[in-house]
Amino acid sequence: MEQTKKLKTSSDFFFFRPEKVVEVKKESVSCRNIQKADREKIRRDKLNEQTKSDKASILIDKIQTLKDLMTQVDRLKAEYVTLFQESREVLMTDALTSQMLLHYKKTAVF
């Protein structure tokens, strides 16, 4: 199916070197059709990957974004409560330690 020809004119190829004879395999018609089909598939896939701009698609995307943000807010609130409780425990421990040190200094005789 593939035909080979020797290039002799500059219109047959892009880069011509007169010192060399270049052989080019001519593609068959079926091979060209396959390439055309592949290019068409790539074009369709690219179009399908683009976000849709109709109202329903936009609303669905925005609703999902809001749900994600609300989930993130809930997670951050829970993290805040945990950190607040931990900081209170640390402050209570520090206050207790300070009171114990003051009491020790008052009772200690140097």
C-alpha positions as CSV (number, residue, x, y, z in Angstrom):
1,M,0.0,0.0,0.0
2,E,2.8,2.4,0.7
3,Q,4.5,3.9,-2.2
4,T,8.0,5.2,-2.2
5,K,9.3,7.9,-4.5
6,K,12.5,9.9,-4.8
7,L,12.1,13.6,-4.3
8,K,13.6,15.8,-7.0
9,T,11.8,19.1,-6.7
10,S,11.6,21.5,-3.8
11,S,7.8,21.4,-3.9
12,D,7.9,17.7,-2.8
13,F,9.4,18.3,0.6
14,F,10.1,21.0,3.2
15,F,13.9,20.8,3.7
16,F,15.8,20.0,0.6
17,R,19.5,19.2,0.6
18,P,20.8,18.9,-2.9
19,E,23.7,16.7,-1.9
20,K,21.4,14.0,-0.7
21,V,18.5,12.2,-2.3
22,V,15.7,11.9,0.2
23,E,13.2,9.1,0.1
24,V,9.6,9.8,1.3
25,K,7.0,7.2,1.9
26,K,3.7,8.3,0.5
27,E,0.8,7.7,2.8
28,S,-2.1,5.7,1.5
29,V,-5.6,7.1,1.4
30,S,-6.8,4.8,4.2
31,C,-4.0,6.0,6.5
32,R,-5.0,9.6,5.8
33,N,-8.6,8.8,6.6
34,I,-7.5,7.3,9.9
35,Q,-5.5,10.4,10.7
36,K,-8.5,12.6,9.9
37,A,-10.7,10.5,12.1
38,D,-8.1,10.8,15.0
39,R,-7.9,14.5,14.5
40,E,-11.7,14.7,14.6
41,K,-11.9,12.6,17.8
42,I,-9.3,14.9,19.4
43,R,-11.3,17.9,18.4
44,R,-14.6,16.5,19.8
45,D,-12.9,15.4,23.0
46,K,-11.5,18.9,23.4
47,L,-14.9,20.4,22.9
48,N,-16.4,18.0,25.5
49,E,-13.8,18.9,28.1
50,Q,-14.7,22.6,28.0
51,T,-17.2,23.6,30.6
52,K,-20.7,24.0,29.5
53,S,-22.1,27.5,29.6
54,D,-25.8,26.8,29.8
55,K,-27.7,28.0,32.9
56,A,-28.3,24.5,34.3
57,S,-24.6,23.6,34.1
58,I,-23.5,26.9,35.7
59,L,-26.0,26.4,38.5
60,I,-24.9,22.8,39.1
61,D,-21.3,24.0,39.3
62,K,-22.1,26.8,41.7
63,I,-24.2,24.6,43.9
64,Q,-21.3,22.1,44.1
65,T,-18.9,25.0,44.9
66,L,-21.2,26.2,47.7
67,K,-21.5,22.7,49.2
68,D,-17.7,22.4,49.1
69,L,-17.3,25.7,50.8
70,M,-19.9,24.9,53.5
71,T,-18.1,21.6,54.2
72,Q,-14.8,23.5,54.5
73,V,-16.5,26.1,56.9
74,D,-17.8,23.2,59.1
75,R,-14.3,21.6,59.2
76,L,-12.7,24.9,60.1
77,K,-15.3,25.5,62.9
78,A,-14.6,22.1,64.4
79,E,-10.8,22.8,64.2
80,Y,-11.4,26.2,65.9
81,V,-13.3,24.6,68.7
82,T,-10.5,22.0,69.2
83,L,-7.8,24.6,69.1
84,F,-9.7,26.9,71.5
85,Q,-10.2,24.1,74.0
86,E,-6.5,23.2,73.8
87,S,-5.5,26.8,74.3
88,R,-7.7,27.1,77.4
89,E,-6.1,23.9,78.8
90,V,-2.7,25.4,78.2
91,L,-3.7,28.6,79.8
92,M,-5.1,26.8,82.8
93,T,-2.0,24.7,83.2
94,D,0.2,27.9,82.9
95,A,-2.0,29.7,85.5
96,L,-1.8,26.7,87.9
97,T,1.9,26.4,87.4
98,S,2.3,30.2,88.1
99,Q,0.3,29.9,91.3
100,M,2.3,26.9,92.4
101,L,5.6,28.8,91.8
102,L,4.3,31.8,93.8
103,H,3.3,29.6,96.6
104,Y,6.6,27.9,96.6
105,K,8.5,31.2,96.6
106,K,6.5,32.4,99.6
107,T,7.1,29.3,101.6
108,A,10.7,28.7,100.6
109,V,13.4,30.0,102.9
110,F,16.7,31.0,101.4
